[in-house]
Amino acid sequence: MSTMNTVGRPTTPNAVSEKPATLTGGRGLLQNEALIFEGDGWGKTGVDLPKPKTDGADLGDLVRKDPIGLPGLSEPEAMRHYVRLSQKNHAIDLAIYPLGSCTMKHNPRLNEKMARLPGFSDIHPLQPQSTVQGALELMDTLSHWLTTLTGMPAVALSPKAGAHGELCGLMAIRAAHEASGEHAKRRKVLVPTSAHGTNPATAAFVGYSVVEVAQTDDGRVDVADLASKLGDDVAAIMVTNPNTCGLFERDILEISRLTHEAGAYFYCDGANFNAIVGRVRPGDLGVDAMHINLHKTFSTPHGGGGPGAGPVVLSEALAPFAPAPWVVSDGDGFKLLERAEEDAAQAFGRLCAFQGQMGMYVRALSYMMSHGSDGLRQVAEDAVLNANYIKARLSDLMSAAFPDGPCMHEALFDDEWLKGTDITTLDFAKAMIDEGFHPMTMYFPLVVHGAMLVEPTETESKAELDRFIEAMRALAGAAKAGDVDRFKGAPFHAPLRRLDETRAARSPVLRWTAPEGSNQAA
């Protein structure tokens, strides 16, 4: 006879909880896979290559004298090695990926198919522009979508990530102040305490000093503190909206007014644009520059295993300072203007060698066109709905950091509910692994003690959300019931047990070394 546990799985009441260790290190379908360097493939090769036609004598002393130091694998061995490794990792194709502030959502296969079309995947940035008209038209169309969705007149496509986009925006702001003769005195950038860490880092990299702006008790920018720090020495403010606490900045119009009144520019971190796309246009809020993570809002998830893209939309005041290159069209087709000094005297230069990440442009435009404007609006609505559903279902057991009112795309909890249990946020996260779920973002934002930041995204169904919620409720119940051992030793069922994270961060082993006395190449 079996019963159902709290997450809907059959259990046997008298089942033995302690299972014997396996003799091979494998666990059922999970194989115990060694490093590829620890195999026995050192004396073979899985590929036959033709003998070189030259002997390399023209390389002089650069000719390799020692073995290359790579093991050889047959095709089945190579395939099994990587499949086995993949089974040790959580994946968005396996279950919900609840990392807050990261938008780890399903990437439609249609977008991947489009990005692999020969006309996009096989082109080279040095081809004559007459041979890449389709790619240039795609960039032009993508620019139209981005400027329309944001209500901004210009966009720089070339930044390759969110932080790279921040750099682009602040360099445009710096160029604007240099053009007006105010750069020498405007040396500060104001950043809220809850900002992404890249915001102050980028400002410092561009040469500004960073001034922190306080946060109110309800998780928003303290407008009074901001006003007290604005002056003719401030170049810009950097505000994330919706912010890192998962909340919309309700005073955003006042923040914009005060900033412009002080002669500064408003940089908006667009990492969370997926919460408002199709609903709010940042340009209407007074934003001067905002990066958009194409790899988050418009398809490929953050951390998706490939290059990102962080185009920056610019206001009319900053548009003349946009970096090269950019696409223009005339009666003869599309052109990529690449020489800023010839085509736009005020452009601050260029950010990368070529035009940016073409594959990401294709994925993003495919996502946009397959959804349409109404579908993109639904993306934001469903992301917000899912986050509020999680917040509502968990708030009776876990303490919401900002309980009053709705959240946006992510639900934020603190560790207040764990007081007296001897269990930490880290312990709870490790126990989630045993239940088959990737942990949420931990200890961020720093303004919330023991933060647990959950972002379900719009792509999760109610059934999957309920499965995740029931697991969280079961773990919360176990924590409050005093089942400390379940948490302190977790994870028990992962391929590896809990690591010494401090040591792993400070003393990582980045290179495999052959055992002393072995005949394996180093």
GINORJO-V796133 format. One record per pair of residues at least 24 apart in sequence whose C-alpha atoms are under 10 Angstrom apart, sorted by sequence separation. I is the first residue (numbers start at 1). J is the second residue. If there is no record, write none. Layout:
I | J
I | J
This chain:
210 | 234
213 | 237
219 | 243
220 | 244
235 | 259
236 | 260
264 | 288
265 | 289
266 | 290
267 | 291
268 | 292
269 | 293
271 | 295
272 | 296
273 | 297
274 | 298
288 | 312
289 | 313
290 | 314
320 | 344
321 | 345
322 | 346
323 | 347
324 | 348
325 | 349
384 | 408
385 | 409
386 | 410
387 | 411
425 | 449
426 | 450
428 | 452
45 | 70
46 | 71
47 | 72
194 | 219
209 | 234
219 | 244
220 | 245
234 | 259
243 | 268
244 | 269
271 | 296
272 | 297
273 | 298
288 | 313
289 | 314
290 | 315
320 | 345
321 | 346
322 | 347
323 | 348
324 | 349
325 | 350
383 | 408
384 | 409
385 | 410
386 | 411
387 | 412
425 | 450
426 | 451
45 | 71
46 | 72
47 | 73
193 | 219
194 | 220
208 | 234
209 | 235
211 | 237
213 | 239
219 | 245
220 | 246
236 | 262
242 | 268
243 | 269
246 | 272
260 | 286
271 | 297
287 | 313
288 | 314
289 | 315
320 | 346
321 | 347
322 | 348
323 | 349
324 | 350
325 | 351
383 | 409
384 | 410
424 | 450
425 | 451
426 | 452
42 | 69
43 | 70
44 | 71
45 | 72
46 | 73
47 | 74
193 | 220
194 | 221
208 | 235
210 | 237
218 | 245
219 | 246
220 | 247
227 | 254
231 | 258
235 | 262
236 | 263
237 | 264
238 | 265
239 | 266
240 | 267
241 | 268
242 | 269
243 | 270
244 | 271
248 | 275
259 | 286
260 | 287
270 | 297
287 | 314
288 | 315
289 | 316
319 | 346
320 | 347
321 | 348
322 | 349
323 | 350
324 | 351
325 | 352
381 | 408
382 | 409
383 | 410
384 | 411
425 | 452
42 | 70
43 | 71
44 | 72
45 | 73
46 | 74
47 | 75
192 | 220
193 | 221
208 | 236
219 | 247
220 | 248
221 | 249
223 | 251
227 | 255
230 | 258
231 | 259
234 | 262
235 | 263
236 | 264
237 | 265
238 | 266
239 | 267
240 | 268
241 | 269
242 | 270
243 | 271
244 | 272
247 | 275
248 | 276
257 | 285
260 | 288
287 | 315
288 | 316
289 | 317
318 | 346
319 | 347
320 | 348
321 | 349
322 | 350
323 | 351
324 | 352
325 | 353
327 | 355
380 | 408
381 | 409
412 | 440
414 | 442
415 | 443
41 | 70
42 | 71
43 | 72
44 | 73
45 | 74
46 | 75
192 | 221
193 | 222
218 | 247
219 | 248
220 | 249
221 | 250
222 | 251
223 | 252
226 | 255
230 | 259
232 | 261
233 | 262
234 | 263
235 | 264
236 | 265
237 | 266
238 | 267
239 | 268
240 | 269
241 | 270
242 | 271
243 | 272
246 | 275
256 | 285
257 | 286
286 | 315
288 | 317
289 | 318
318 | 347
323 | 352
324 | 353
325 | 354
326 | 355
380 | 409
412 | 441
413 | 442
414 | 443
41 | 71
42 | 72
43 | 73
44 | 74
45 | 75
46 | 76
191 | 221
192 | 222
219 | 249
220 | 250
221 | 251
230 | 260
231 | 261
232 | 262
233 | 263
234 | 264
235 | 265
236 | 266
237 | 267
238 | 268
239 | 269
240 | 270
241 | 271
242 | 272
252 | 282
255 | 285
256 | 286
283 | 313
288 | 318
289 | 319
324 | 354
325 | 355
414 | 444
40 | 71
41 | 72
42 | 73
46 | 77
167 | 198
171 | 202
220 | 251
221 | 252
223 | 254
224 | 255
227 | 258
230 | 261
231 | 262
232 | 263
233 | 264
234 | 265
235 | 266
236 | 267
237 | 268
238 | 269
239 | 270
240 | 271
241 | 272
242 | 273
253 | 284
254 | 285
255 | 286
256 | 287
282 | 313
283 | 314
288 | 319
324 | 355
325 | 356
437 | 468
37 | 69
39 | 71
40 | 72
41 | 73
46 | 78
166 | 198
167 | 199
170 | 202
171 | 203
174 | 206
220 | 252
223 | 255
226 | 258
227 | 259
230 | 262
231 | 263
232 | 264
240 | 272
241 | 273
242 | 274
253 | 285
254 | 286
255 | 287
256 | 288
283 | 315
412 | 444
418 | 450
436 | 468
37 | 70
38 | 71
39 | 72
40 | 73
41 | 74
163 | 196
166 | 199
169 | 202
170 | 203
174 | 207
203 | 236
222 | 255
226 | 259
230 | 263
231 | 264
240 | 273
242 | 275
252 | 285
253 | 286
282 | 315
283 | 316
412 | 445
415 | 448
416 | 449
435 | 468
36 | 70
37 | 71
39 | 73
163 | 197
164 | 198
167 | 201
168 | 202
174 | 208
192 | 226
203 | 237
221 | 255
230 | 264
241 | 275
242 | 276
252 | 286
253 | 287
414 | 448
415 | 449
416 | 450
437 | 471
36 | 71
37 | 72
163 | 198
166 | 201
167 | 202
170 | 205
171 | 206
191 | 226
203 | 238
223 | 258
227 | 262
241 | 276
252 | 287
413 | 448
414 | 449
415 | 450
416 | 451
436 | 471
437 | 472
36 | 72
41 | 77
162 | 198
163 | 199
166 | 202
167 | 203
170 | 206
171 | 207
190 | 226
412 | 448
413 | 449
414 | 450
415 | 451
432 | 468
435 | 471
36 | 73
162 | 199
165 | 202
166 | 203
170 | 207
413 | 450
414 | 451
415 | 452
435 | 472
163 | 201
164 | 202
167 | 205
168 | 206
170 | 208
199 | 237
200 | 238
413 | 451
414 | 452
163 | 202
167 | 206
190 | 229
199 | 238
271 | 310
412 | 451
413 | 452
414 | 453
432 | 471
435 | 474
190 | 230
199 | 239
270 | 310
412 | 452
413 | 453
432 | 472
435 | 475
36 | 77
188 | 229
189 | 230
199 | 240
241 | 282
270 | 311
411 | 452
412 | 453
413 | 454
431 | 472
36 | 78
188 | 230
196 | 238
270 | 312
411 | 453
412 | 454
188 | 231
195 | 238
196 | 239
269 | 312
270 | 313
410 | 453
411 | 454
412 | 455
429 | 472
432 | 475
188 | 232
189 | 233
190 | 234
195 | 239
196 | 240
410 | 454
411 | 455
428 | 472
431 | 475
36 | 81
186 | 231
187 | 232
188 | 233
189 | 234
190 | 235
191 | 236
192 | 237
194 | 239
195 | 240
311 | 356
409 | 454
410 | 455
411 | 456
35 | 81
36 | 82
186 | 232
187 | 233
188 | 234
189 | 235
190 | 236
191 | 237
192 | 238
193 | 239
194 | 240
195 | 241
310 | 356
401 | 447
402 | 448
409 | 455
410 | 456
429 | 475
33 | 80
34 | 81
185 | 232
186 | 233
187 | 234
188 | 235
189 | 236
190 | 237
191 | 238
192 | 239
196 | 243
267 | 314
309 | 356
310 | 357
401 | 448
408 | 455
409 | 456
410 | 457
428 | 475
33 | 81
185 | 233
186 | 234
187 | 235
188 | 236
189 | 237
190 | 238
191 | 239
192 | 240
195 | 243
196 | 244
239 | 287
308 | 356
309 | 357
401 | 449
409 | 457
428 | 476
31 | 80
33 | 82
184 | 233
185 | 234
186 | 235
187 | 236
188 | 237
189 | 238
190 | 239
191 | 240
194 | 243
195 | 244
266 | 315
307 | 356
308 | 357
309 | 358
401 | 450
409 | 458
31 | 81
33 | 83
34 | 84
35 | 85
182 | 232
183 | 233
185 | 235
186 | 236
194 | 244
195 | 245
240 | 290
265 | 315
307 | 357
309 | 359
310 | 360
311 | 361
401 | 451
33 | 84
34 | 85
182 | 233
183 | 234
192 | 243
193 | 244
194 | 245
238 | 289
239 | 290
307 | 358
308 | 359
309 | 360
400 | 451
401 | 452
428 | 479
31 | 83
32 | 84
33 | 85
183 | 235
236 | 288
238 | 290
265 | 317
307 | 359
308 | 360
309 | 361
400 | 452
401 | 453
427 | 479
434 | 486
31 | 84
32 | 85
182 | 235
265 | 318
306 | 359
307 | 360
308 | 361
399 | 452
400 | 453
434 | 487
30 | 84
31 | 85
306 | 360
398 | 452
29 | 84
30 | 85
33 | 88
309 | 364
424 | 479
431 | 486
432 | 487
31 | 87
32 | 88
423 | 479
428 | 484
430 | 486
431 | 487
434 | 490
435 | 491
30 | 87
31 | 88
422 | 479
423 | 480
427 | 484
430 | 487
431 | 488
433 | 490
434 | 491
435 | 492
436 | 493
29 | 87
30 | 88
177 | 235
418 | 476
421 | 479
422 | 480
427 | 485
428 | 486
429 | 487
430 | 488
431 | 489
432 | 490
433 | 491
434 | 492
435 | 493
436 | 494
176 | 235
417 | 476
420 | 479
421 | 480
423 | 482
427 | 486
428 | 487
430 | 489
431 | 490
432 | 491
433 | 492
434 | 493
435 | 494
300 | 360
420 | 480
421 | 481
422 | 482
423 | 483
427 | 487
428 | 488
430 | 490
431 | 491
433 | 493
434 | 494
174 | 235
299 | 360
418 | 479
419 | 480
421 | 482
422 | 483
423 | 484
426 | 487
427 | 488
429 | 490
430 | 491
431 | 492
433 | 494
173 | 235
174 | 236
298 | 360
417 | 479
418 | 480
420 | 482
421 | 483
422 | 484
423 | 485
425 | 487
426 | 488
427 | 489
428 | 490
429 | 491
430 | 492
431 | 493
173 | 236
298 | 361
300 | 363
391 | 454
417 | 480
421 | 484
423 | 486
424 | 487
427 | 490
428 | 491
299 | 363
300 | 364
390 | 454
423 | 487
424 | 488
426 | 490
427 | 491
430 | 494
170 | 235
295 | 360
298 | 363
299 | 364
390 | 455
422 | 487
423 | 488
170 | 236
294 | 360
295 | 361
298 | 364
299 | 365
390 | 456
422 | 488
170 | 237
294 | 361
297 | 364
298 | 365
299 | 366
300 | 367
387 | 454
388 | 455
389 | 456
430 | 497
170 | 238
199 | 267
295 | 363
296 | 364
298 | 366
299 | 367
387 | 455
388 | 456
430 | 498
199 | 268
294 | 363
295 | 364
298 | 367
299 | 368
386 | 455
387 | 456
199 | 269
294 | 364
297 | 367
298 | 368
386 | 456
387 | 457
198 | 269
293 | 364
294 | 365
297 | 368
384 | 455
385 | 456
386 | 457
387 | 458
427 | 498
166 | 238
383 | 455
384 | 456
385 | 457
386 | 458
196 | 269
294 | 367
383 | 456
384 | 457
385 | 458
386 | 459
389 | 462
393 | 466
195 | 269
382 | 456
383 | 457
384 | 458
386 | 460
398 | 472
189 | 264
196 | 271
382 | 457
383 | 458
386 | 461
390 | 465
394 | 469
397 | 472
398 | 473
188 | 264
189 | 265
190 | 266
191 | 267
382 | 458
383 | 459
386 | 462
389 | 465
390 | 466
393 | 469
394 | 470
397 | 473
186 | 263
380 | 457
381 | 458
382 | 459
383 | 460
389 | 466
393 | 470
396 | 473
397 | 474
186 | 264
189 | 267
298 | 376
379 | 457
380 | 458
382 | 460
387 | 465
390 | 468
391 | 469
394 | 472
395 | 473
398 | 476
297 | 376
379 | 458
382 | 461
386 | 465
390 | 469
393 | 472
394 | 473
397 | 476
398 | 477
378 | 458
379 | 459
389 | 469
393 | 473
397 | 477
182 | 263
298 | 379
297 | 379
394 | 476
297 | 380
397 | 480
177 | 263
177 | 264
177 | 265
176 | 265
173 | 264
174 | 265
173 | 265
173 | 266
173 | 267
278 | 372
101 | 196
170 | 265
278 | 373
279 | 374
170 | 266
277 | 373
278 | 374
169 | 266
170 | 267
278 | 375
279 | 376
280 | 377
169 | 267
278 | 376
279 | 377
169 | 268
277 | 376
278 | 377
279 | 378
169 | 269
276 | 376
277 | 377
278 | 378
279 | 379
280 | 380
166 | 267
276 | 377
277 | 378
278 | 379
279 | 380
166 | 268
274 | 376
275 | 377
276 | 378
277 | 379
278 | 380
279 | 381
166 | 269
274 | 377
275 | 378
276 | 379
277 | 380
278 | 381
165 | 269
166 | 270
275 | 379
276 | 380
277 | 381
165 | 270
274 | 379
275 | 380
276 | 381
163 | 269
274 | 380
275 | 381
162 | 269
273 | 380
274 | 381
275 | 382
276 | 383
162 | 270
163 | 271
275 | 383
276 | 384
162 | 271
274 | 383
275 | 384
274 | 384
275 | 385
173 | 288
173 | 289
172 | 289
169 | 288
170 | 289
169 | 289
170 | 290
168 | 289
169 | 290
168 | 290
169 | 291
150 | 273
166 | 289
168 | 291
165 | 289
166 | 290
167 | 291
165 | 290
166 | 291
150 | 276
165 | 291
166 | 292
149 | 276
150 | 277
164 | 291
165 | 292
149 | 277
150 | 278
162 | 290
163 | 291
165 | 293
149 | 278
150 | 279
151 | 280
152 | 281
162 | 291
148 | 278
149 | 279
150 | 280
151 | 281
152 | 282
153 | 283
161 | 291
162 | 292
163 | 293
149 | 280
150 | 281
151 | 282
152 | 283
161 | 292
162 | 293
149 | 281
150 | 282
151 | 283
152 | 284
159 | 291
161 | 293
162 | 294
276 | 408
148 | 281
149 | 282
150 | 283
151 | 284
159 | 292
160 | 293
161 | 294
162 | 295
275 | 408
276 | 409
147 | 281
149 | 283
150 | 284
151 | 285
152 | 286
155 | 289
157 | 291
159 | 293
160 | 294
161 | 295
162 | 296
274 | 408
275 | 409
148 | 283
150 | 285
152 | 287
154 | 289
155 | 290
156 | 291
157 | 292
160 | 295
274 | 409
275 | 410
147 | 283
151 | 287
152 | 288
155 | 291
272 | 408
273 | 409
150 | 287
152 | 289
272 | 409
152 | 290
246 | 384
272 | 410
150 | 290
161 | 302
173 | 314
176 | 317
177 | 318
246 | 387
101 | 243
150 | 292
168 | 310
169 | 311
172 | 314
176 | 318
179 | 321
101 | 244
168 | 311
169 | 312
175 | 318
176 | 319
100 | 244
101 | 245
164 | 308
165 | 309
166 | 310
168 | 312
169 | 313
173 | 317
174 | 318
176 | 320
100 | 245
101 | 246
164 | 309
165 | 310
166 | 311
167 | 312
168 | 313
169 | 314
172 | 317
173 | 318
175 | 320
176 | 321
100 | 246
146 | 292
161 | 307
162 | 308
163 | 309
164 | 310
165 | 311
166 | 312
172 | 318
175 | 321
160 | 307
161 | 308
162 | 309
163 | 310
164 | 311
165 | 312
172 | 319
174 | 321
175 | 322
146 | 294
160 | 308
161 | 309
162 | 310
164 | 312
165 | 313
172 | 320
173 | 321
159 | 308
160 | 309
161 | 310
162 | 311
169 | 318
172 | 321
173 | 322
159 | 309
160 | 310
161 | 311
162 | 312
171 | 321
172 | 322
158 | 309
159 | 310
160 | 311
171 | 322
172 | 323
157 | 309
158 | 310
159 | 311
169 | 321
171 | 323
157 | 310
158 | 311
159 | 312
168 | 321
169 | 322
156 | 310
157 | 311
158 | 312
168 | 322
169 | 323
156 | 311
157 | 312
168 | 323
247 | 402
155 | 311
156 | 312
157 | 313
245 | 401
246 | 402
155 | 312
156 | 313
245 | 402
154 | 312
155 | 313
156 | 314
247 | 405
248 | 406
154 | 313
155 | 314
247 | 406
248 | 407
152 | 312
153 | 313
154 | 314
155 | 315
246 | 406
247 | 407
248 | 408
297 | 457
152 | 313
153 | 314
154 | 315
246 | 407
247 | 408
248 | 409
151 | 313
152 | 314
153 | 315
154 | 316
245 | 407
246 | 408
247 | 409
150 | 313
151 | 314
152 | 315
153 | 316
156 | 319
245 | 408
246 | 409
247 | 410
150 | 314
151 | 315
152 | 316
153 | 317
154 | 318
155 | 319
159 | 323
245 | 409
246 | 410
247 | 411
146 | 311
147 | 312
153 | 318
154 | 319
156 | 321
157 | 322
158 | 323
242 | 407
243 | 408
245 | 410
246 | 411
247 | 412
146 | 312
147 | 313
153 | 319
154 | 320
156 | 322
157 | 323
158 | 324
242 | 408
243 | 409
244 | 410
245 | 411
246 | 412
146 | 313
147 | 314
152 | 319
155 | 322
156 | 323
157 | 324
158 | 325
179 | 346
241 | 408
242 | 409
243 | 410
245 | 412
103 | 271
143 | 311
147 | 315
154 | 322
155 | 323
156 | 324
157 | 325
158 | 326
242 | 410
244 | 412
245 | 413
102 | 271
103 | 272
156 | 325
157 | 326
101 | 271
102 | 272
143 | 313
156 | 326
157 | 327
176 | 346
101 | 272
103 | 274
155 | 326
156 | 327
175 | 346
176 | 347
103 | 275
154 | 326
175 | 347
176 | 348
175 | 348
172 | 346
174 | 348
175 | 349
172 | 347
173 | 348
171 | 347
172 | 348
171 | 348
172 | 349
171 | 349
168 | 348
171 | 351
168 | 350
219 | 401
275 | 457
143 | 326
168 | 351
218 | 401
219 | 402
274 | 457
275 | 458
143 | 327
167 | 351
217 | 401
218 | 402
274 | 458
217 | 402
218 | 403
140 | 326
141 | 327
165 | 351
218 | 404
112 | 299
139 | 326
140 | 327
164 | 351
218 | 405
107 | 295
111 | 299
112 | 300
139 | 327
140 | 328
107 | 296
111 | 300
138 | 327
139 | 328
140 | 329
103 | 293
105 | 295
109 | 299
136 | 326
137 | 327
104 | 295
105 | 296
107 | 298
108 | 299
136 | 327
137 | 328
159 | 350
160 | 351
103 | 295
104 | 296
105 | 297
107 | 299
108 | 300
136 | 328
137 | 329
158 | 350
159 | 351
160 | 352
102 | 295
103 | 296
104 | 297
105 | 298
106 | 299
107 | 300
136 | 329
158 | 351
159 | 352
102 | 296
103 | 297
105 | 299
106 | 300
107 | 301
140 | 334
156 | 350
158 | 352
101 | 296
102 | 297
104 | 299
105 | 300
106 | 301
139 | 334
140 | 335
156 | 351
158 | 353
160 | 355
161 | 356
103 | 299
104 | 300
105 | 301
137 | 333
140 | 336
158 | 354
159 | 355
160 | 356
161 | 357
103 | 300
104 | 301
105 | 302
107 | 304
136 | 333
137 | 334
139 | 336
158 | 355
159 | 356
160 | 357
103 | 301
104 | 302
106 | 304
136 | 334
137 | 335
157 | 355
158 | 356
159 | 357
102 | 301
103 | 302
104 | 303
105 | 304
134 | 333
135 | 334
136 | 335
156 | 355
157 | 356
158 | 357
245 | 444
246 | 445
102 | 302
103 | 303
104 | 304
133 | 333
134 | 334
136 | 336
156 | 356
157 | 357
158 | 358
160 | 360
244 | 444
245 | 445
101 | 302
102 | 303
133 | 334
157 | 358
244 | 445
245 | 446
130 | 332
132 | 334
133 | 335
243 | 445
244 | 446
245 | 447
130 | 333
132 | 335
133 | 336
244 | 447
245 | 448
129 | 333
130 | 334
157 | 361
129 | 334
130 | 335
129 | 335
245 | 451
129 | 336
246 | 453
245 | 453
246 | 454
92 | 301
244 | 453
246 | 455
92 | 304
91 | 304
139 | 355
143 | 361
136 | 355
139 | 358
142 | 361
146 | 365
138 | 358
141 | 361
142 | 362
145 | 365
136 | 358
139 | 361
142 | 364
143 | 365
146 | 368
135 | 358
138 | 361
139 | 362
142 | 365
145 | 368
138 | 362
141 | 365
142 | 366
145 | 369
149 | 373
135 | 361
139 | 365
142 | 368
135 | 362
138 | 365
142 | 369
149 | 376
125 | 353
126 | 354
138 | 366
145 | 373
219 | 447
125 | 354
219 | 448
124 | 354
125 | 355
125 | 356
215 | 447
125 | 358
214 | 447
123 | 358
121 | 358
120 | 358
121 | 359
120 | 359
120 | 361
121 | 362
117 | 359
120 | 362
115 | 358
116 | 359
115 | 359
114 | 359
115 | 360
117 | 362
115 | 361
116 | 362
112 | 359
115 | 362
116 | 363
111 | 359
112 | 360
114 | 362
115 | 363
196 | 444
197 | 445
111 | 360
113 | 362
114 | 363
115 | 364
196 | 445
112 | 362
113 | 363
194 | 444
195 | 445
196 | 446
111 | 362
112 | 363
114 | 365
115 | 366
194 | 445
195 | 446
111 | 363
114 | 366
193 | 445
194 | 446
195 | 447
110 | 363
111 | 364
113 | 366
193 | 446
194 | 447
109 | 363
111 | 365
112 | 366
193 | 447
194 | 448
108 | 363
111 | 366
107 | 363
110 | 366
111 | 367
110 | 367
111 | 368
108 | 366
108 | 367
111 | 370
107 | 367
110 | 370
103 | 383
103 | 409
103 | 410
101 | 409
102 | 410
100 | 409
101 | 410
100 | 410
99 | 410
100 | 411
98 | 410
100 | 412
98 | 437
99 | 438
100 | 439
101 | 440
102 | 441
96 | 436
97 | 437
98 | 438
99 | 439
100 | 440
101 | 441
95 | 436
96 | 437
97 | 438
98 | 439
99 | 440
100 | 441
94 | 436
95 | 437
96 | 438
97 | 439
98 | 440
99 | 441
100 | 442
90 | 433
94 | 437
95 | 438
96 | 439
97 | 440
98 | 441
99 | 442
101 | 444
100 | 444
101 | 445
100 | 445
90 | 436
91 | 437
92 | 438
90 | 437
91 | 438
90 | 438
89 | 438
105 | 455
103 | 454
104 | 455
105 | 456
106 | 457
100 | 452
101 | 453
102 | 454
103 | 455
104 | 456
105 | 457
106 | 458
107 | 459
99 | 452
100 | 453
101 | 454
102 | 455
103 | 456
104 | 457
105 | 458
106 | 459
99 | 453
100 | 454
101 | 455
102 | 456
103 | 457
105 | 459
106 | 460
98 | 453
99 | 454
100 | 455
102 | 457
103 | 458
104 | 459
105 | 460
98 | 454
99 | 455
100 | 456
97 | 454
98 | 455
99 | 456
100 | 457
97 | 455
98 | 456
99 | 457
96 | 455
97 | 456
98 | 457
96 | 456
97 | 457
96 | 457
96 | 459
97 | 460
96 | 460
95 | 460
96 | 461
96 | 464
95 | 464
96 | 465
95 | 465
98 | 468
96 | 467
97 | 468
95 | 467
96 | 468
95 | 468
89 | 494
88 | 494
89 | 495
88 | 495
87 | 495
88 | 496
7 | 435
71 | 520
70 | 520
71 | 521
69 | 520
70 | 521
69 | 521
70 | 522
67 | 520
68 | 521
69 | 522
67 | 521
68 | 522
66 | 521
67 | 522
7 | 466
8 | 467
7 | 467
7 | 468
7 | 469
8 | 470
33 | 495
7 | 470
8 | 471
32 | 495
6 | 470
7 | 471
31 | 495
6 | 471
7 | 472
30 | 495
7 | 473
27 | 493
6 | 473
7 | 474
27 | 494
6 | 474
27 | 495
5 | 474
6 | 475
26 | 495
25 | 495
38 | 512
37 | 512
38 | 513
37 | 513
38 | 514
35 | 512
37 | 514
38 | 515
42 | 519
43 | 520
42 | 520
41 | 520
42 | 521
40 | 520
39 | 520
38 | 520
37 | 520
37 | 521
37 | 522
